[in-house]
Amino acid sequence: MKEREITVENLSDLSPLNSREQALLATYDFLKHMSTLAIVAVGGMLGLAQGVGAKISAEIIASVAIVGLCGFLSLVFMAGVAGTQILQRVHKSSNVFAFGIVMTVVMMFSVGLGVFIAGFLHAATHR
């Protein structure tokens, strides 16, 4: 038997994660973790602010709202991903949109935590 060499032009073609369905599953998993993290972060932020006895400033309220919105959007987009799979419309899904969702949620979470840290430190040092 004669051996044949198989060539692949693009190495990403060999990846098992190189499909829209796999991209949607990864997006769903990421959003699931972000929604859980947002819920825990909101509770921790409120508990920390209340436990130290610092004045609850507008910055702290805004940061909790931003992180809470991050969790809410994660849940909404998770429902969208699940709906896409349930309706078997994966072939019409957009990986660019999924990437945009992931980046939006990460940026909101980061901004929310950053604003909280700044507001908390300011409130804790100026009691």
N, C-alpha and C positions, 0 to 999 in steps of 0.2 A: 504494500500500500504506500502510495506516495504522499508525503506530507505537503500541506499547503499552508502558506503563511497568510494570516488574516491581518489586514491593516485597518487602523481606525484613524480617521482624519482628526476627530475631536475627542480627547480623552473623557470629556464629560458625558459622551454617549455611553460609556461603560458604567456609569453610576446608576445604582438601583433607585436613587432618589431623583432621577431625571424625568419626572413626569408631573403633570399638573395635580394628579391625585395625591402624590407624595408631598408636593409643595403645600397643598391644602391641609393635609394631615399635620405637617410640621407647623403651619400657621395656627391651626386649632390648638395644638399642644402648647405652643408658646403663649397664646392668648389665655388659655386655661391657667397657666402658671402666673401670668401677669394679673389676672383678675384676683386670684388668691393672694398674691403678694400685695396688691393694692388694698384689699380688705384688711389684711394684717397691718399694713403700714398706717392706714387711717386710724385703726384702733390704738396702735402704738403711739402715733403722733398725738392723739387726743389724751391718752393716758399720761404720756410724758409731760405734756404741757400742763395738765391738771395736777399731776403729782408733785411737780416742783413748786407749784403755787405762782407761776409766772402769769402775768396778765395775758389773757387771750387777745392778741392783737389782730388787726385786719390781715396782716401777713400770714399769721398762723391759720386763720380761717380760710384765706385764699389758697394756701398750700394744701390744706385738707380737701378743699373743694376740687382742686386740680387733680390730686391723686384719686379722689373718689370718682371724678369724671373719667379718669384713665381706666379704673375698674369697670365702670358702666360701659364705656366704649368696648372694652375687651369682651364683655358679656354679649353686647349687641353684635359685634363682629363674629363671635363664636357661633351665635345663632345663625348668622348669614352663611358661615362656612358649613354648618350642619345642614342647613336648608339646601345649599348647593349640592351636597352629597345625597340627601334624601330624594331630591327631585331629579337626580342623575343628570345634572347640568355641569359636571366637572369640566367637560370639554369646552364649555363657554367661559370658564373662569379665567381670571387674569393673574398671572404671577406678579406682575408689576403692581397691581392693586393690593395684593396680599403683602408685598414688601412695603408698600406705602402705609398700610395699616399697622404693621409691626413697628416701623420707624416712628409713626405718630404716637403710638402707645408708649414706646420707650422714651421718647423726648418729653412727653407729658409727665411721665413718672419721674424722670430726672429733674425736670423743672420744679415739679411739686415738692420733691424732697429738698432741693436746693433752697427754695423759698422758705420752707419750713425751718431748715437749719439756721438760715440767716435770721428769720423772725424769732425763733426760739432763743438763740444766743443773745439777740438784742433785748428780748423781754426778760431773760434770766439775769442779765447784767444790770438792768435798769429797774429793779423792783423797788 
